[in-house]
Amino acid sequence: MLETGDGGAIVNWSSVGGLGGSSHTAVYNAAKAGVIGASKCAAVEYGPNRIRVNVICPGFIHTEIMGAHPEYTPGILEKAALNRGGQPHEVAEVAAFLVSDKASFVSGAVIPVDGGWSAKLA
């Protein structure tokens, strides 16, 4: 992106875990918070080069690895204000927006896609 001078968009992936804390997840939460911090720094550093950097923080998403079986983690779905897990396409739509021209003035943003999980952290 720097070499062409055309700018661009970077979407980094963190987690709702990077926005708060919970028992026995200190290393994970610290790593995800680090992604957020590094992304904000990159947004500031590369903004003059028309490179936008944003972060998506998914909550519990029904995927084969993370959420195909919420019964293995009782109470996980209720952590979201919407009382459900997300679908992969719901996160993908946010990423597609962030890399599109429709988000041409969005940089340094941290966007939870978590059904309101992070709203309940406060």
C-alpha positions in Angstrom: 0.0 0.0 0.0 2.9 2.3 0.7 4.7 1.5 -2.5 1.7 2.2 -4.8 0.6 5.3 -2.9 -3.0 4.4 -3.5 -3.9 4.0 0.1 -6.0 1.1 1.3 -7.8 -0.5 4.2 -6.6 -2.9 6.8 -9.0 -4.8 9.1 -7.5 -6.4 12.1 -9.2 -9.0 14.2 -9.3 -8.8 18.0 -12.1 -10.0 20.3 -14.6 -8.8 22.8 -12.1 -10.3 25.2 -9.8 -7.4 24.2 -12.3 -4.9 25.6 -12.7 -6.4 29.1 -11.5 -9.1 31.4 -12.7 -12.4 32.9 -11.3 -15.1 35.0 -8.5 -17.3 33.6 -8.2 -15.3 30.4 -5.5 -12.8 31.2 -3.1 -13.8 28.4 -5.8 -14.0 25.8 -7.3 -10.7 26.8 -3.9 -9.0 26.9 -3.1 -10.3 23.4 -6.4 -9.1 22.0 -6.0 -5.7 23.7 -2.6 -5.5 22.1 -4.2 -5.9 18.7 -6.4 -3.0 19.4 -3.5 -0.8 20.6 -1.3 -1.7 17.7 -4.1 -1.0 15.2 -4.8 2.4 16.6 -1.1 3.3 16.4 -1.1 2.0 12.8 -4.2 4.1 12.0 -2.4 7.2 13.2 1.0 6.4 11.6 -0.4 5.4 8.2 -3.4 7.7 7.9 -1.3 10.4 6.1 -0.7 7.7 3.4 -4.5 7.2 3.0 -4.3 3.8 4.7 -7.2 3.1 7.0 -6.8 0.6 9.9 -9.7 -0.6 11.9 -10.4 -3.5 14.3 -13.4 -5.9 14.6 -14.0 -7.5 18.0 -16.3 -10.5 17.5 -18.2 -12.0 20.4 -19.4 -15.6 20.4 -19.7 -16.6 16.8 -21.1 -19.9 15.7 -18.2 -21.4 13.8 -16.8 -24.9 13.8 -13.9 -23.9 16.1 -15.5 -21.4 18.4 -19.2 -21.8 18.5 -20.7 -24.7 16.7 -21.5 -26.2 20.1 -22.5 -23.6 22.7 -23.7 -26.4 24.9 -20.0 -26.9 25.8 -19.9 -23.5 27.4 -23.1 -23.0 29.4 -24.3 -19.4 29.7 -22.1 -18.2 26.8 -25.1 -17.1 24.6 -26.6 -15.1 27.4 -23.5 -12.9 27.7 -24.8 -11.0 24.6 -27.5 -8.5 25.1 -29.3 -10.2 22.2 -29.1 -13.5 24.0 -27.7 -15.4 21.0 -24.4 -16.1 19.2 -23.6 -14.4 16.0 -23.3 -15.9 12.5 -20.1 -15.7 10.5 -21.8 -13.6 7.8 -22.8 -11.0 10.4 -19.1 -10.4 11.1 -18.1 -10.6 7.4 -20.6 -7.9 6.5 -18.8 -5.5 8.9 -15.5 -6.4 7.4 -16.8 -5.8 3.9 -18.1 -2.4 4.9 -14.7 -1.4 6.5 -12.8 -2.3 3.3 -15.3 -0.5 1.1 -15.4 3.1 -0.1 -18.5 3.5 2.1 -16.1 3.5 5.1 -13.7 6.0 3.5 -13.7 8.2 6.6 -13.5 5.4 9.2 -10.0 4.7 10.7 -8.8 3.8 14.1 -12.3 2.4 15.0 -12.8 -0.6 17.2 -16.1 -2.2 16.3 -17.6 -4.9 18.5 -19.7 -7.4 16.6 -20.9 -9.1 19.6 -24.7 -8.8 20.0 -24.2 -6.3 22.8 -21.8 -8.4 24.9 -19.4 -5.4 25.3 -22.3 -3.2 26.4 -22.8 -5.4 29.4 -19.1 -5.2 30.4 -19.5 -1.7 31.9 
